[in-house]
Amino acid sequence: MVEIYPFKAMRFENDDTDSISKSVSPPYDIISPELKQYLKKINNNNIVNLILPDEENNLDRYESAKKKLNDWIKSNILTFDDKECFYIFEESFMENGKWKSFNAFIGLNKIEEYESKKVLRHEYTLSKPKEDRLNLIREAKTNFGLIYTLYDDKEKKIQDILDECMTCSKPLYDFIPDYDTNLKFKIWKIDDDAKINSIIKLMEERNILIADGHHRYETSRIFMHEVKSLREQNIIKPKKTMIDSINREIFPEDVVLTLFVNFNQKNIKILPTHRMIRFKNFTNFNDISKRLEKYFNINNYSDAFGKKPSEELRSDNTGKINLLKNIKTSMDSSKKRNICSFCFMFANNSIIFADLNKKISDIYGDLKKDDEVFENLDVRILHRLIIEDLLSDLIIDRIDYTHSLDELANKIHPNENYDLGIILNAPDISVVEFLSSVGKIMPQKSTYFYPKPCSGLLMYKMDL
């Protein structure tokens, strides 16, 4: 079902470990202003200059990115491989003092409409990020980062090919990125035509799910239609580029740079995305607890763990670490028992746990299977049942998101800007895959696949 292509990667010319570690960056959407400045400081040629460009020399941000990209190519800072290839990608991450890893491969994926069900999405997107990325792709005509997708290879047919290539050759890259020493990246090249063609054929039997990169995918889809319209109006000449060795031709803007990850690997992780909320008319902490009793069993932190949370938050760092560990233990326990639970942390340092004590079908009535799975998502219960129902009269002034319990604990505090932090569990990958396959779209910020691949390691230039 999926149509994929090898490609001639654009990449940084200098392959030494120190240089490449200072050339890559996280995906553009998780780069803070402080990190952007740091990346520019450690390397004038860091990819952040292209994915988050600045206005320079009377050029707007996107024109500036185009000029800088062309300058880097002319100066051989960026070079191109001489043959269409797939590339094996391995990402390792440090967890509890041990390295864990998963691998995948990188190629080009033919852009499809969602109705085809060849490419599945699971979250809605926002218009502003798409407009920004569209302006960049119009000027640079380059994919600097990867669309992170999942596919099913439980029989390990593709994995066996990747494993053989990793065993028989040395990686092109093997480094720890300067921006995060808890990550490690390796890249191998697959340039054997037989192996490339085997992967192409095997992927034709599958569909893929976008795990991360919905905005970039939809931006590429919009750009593809724009160029197609210009061709049909004879404003630009039709251009076909031979991309692979099995006689297929494709317009260069009809494909997008993609990371293909077999989701059967044990170290594919979804982190929860917690909410931090400020209300316009919030006055009573105890009132929220009372409202939740309609559908939830309420348990105070001090009753569960024998100590007031305010005492631990005011103590040394050990007390705070212990508190966050207890919260995570409680949330993990609920998930293992298939109980929908939330932890509410208030700005007055009180903490409660809320366990759903009713079936969703008893609240909303009989549901079809697809609807029942969707309505039982923790993030859906949070937004529909809690925020839109039980707390509907509280006007939200601001809502922000974090994957870090430590950040949430620091910001839900009388001297900060948030009244309430809501801690929730992440959905399982199998649930995300099922809902996507039946056309159910999850709320924004429902998933955070970790770890994310870096930007700037391998890139796809359309107008070679």
Buried (B, 14 or more C-beta within 10 A) or exposed (E): EBBBBBBBBBBBBBEEEEBBBBBBBBBBBEBEEEBBEBBBEEBEBBBBBBBBBBEBEEBBBBBBBBBBBEEBBEEEBBBBBEBBBBBBBBBBBBEEEEEBEBBBBBBBBBBBEBEEBBBBBBBEBEEEBBEBBBBBBBBBBBBBBBBBBBBBBEEEBBBEBBEEBBEEEEBBBBBBBBBBEEBBBBBBBBBBBEBBBBBBEBBEEBBBBBBBBBBBBBBBBBBBBBBBEEBEEEEEEEEEBEBBBEEEEBBBBBBBBBBBBBBBBEBBBBEBBBBBBBBEEBEEBEEBBEBBEEBBEBBBBBEBBEBBBBEBBEEEEEBBEBBBEBBBEBBEEBBEEEBBBBBBBBBEBBBBBBBBEEEBEEBEEEBEEBBBBBBBBBBBBBBBBBBEBBBEEBEBBEBBEBBEBEBBBBBBBEEEEBBBBBBBBBBEBEBBBBBBBBEBBBBBBBBBBBBBBBBBBBBBBBEE
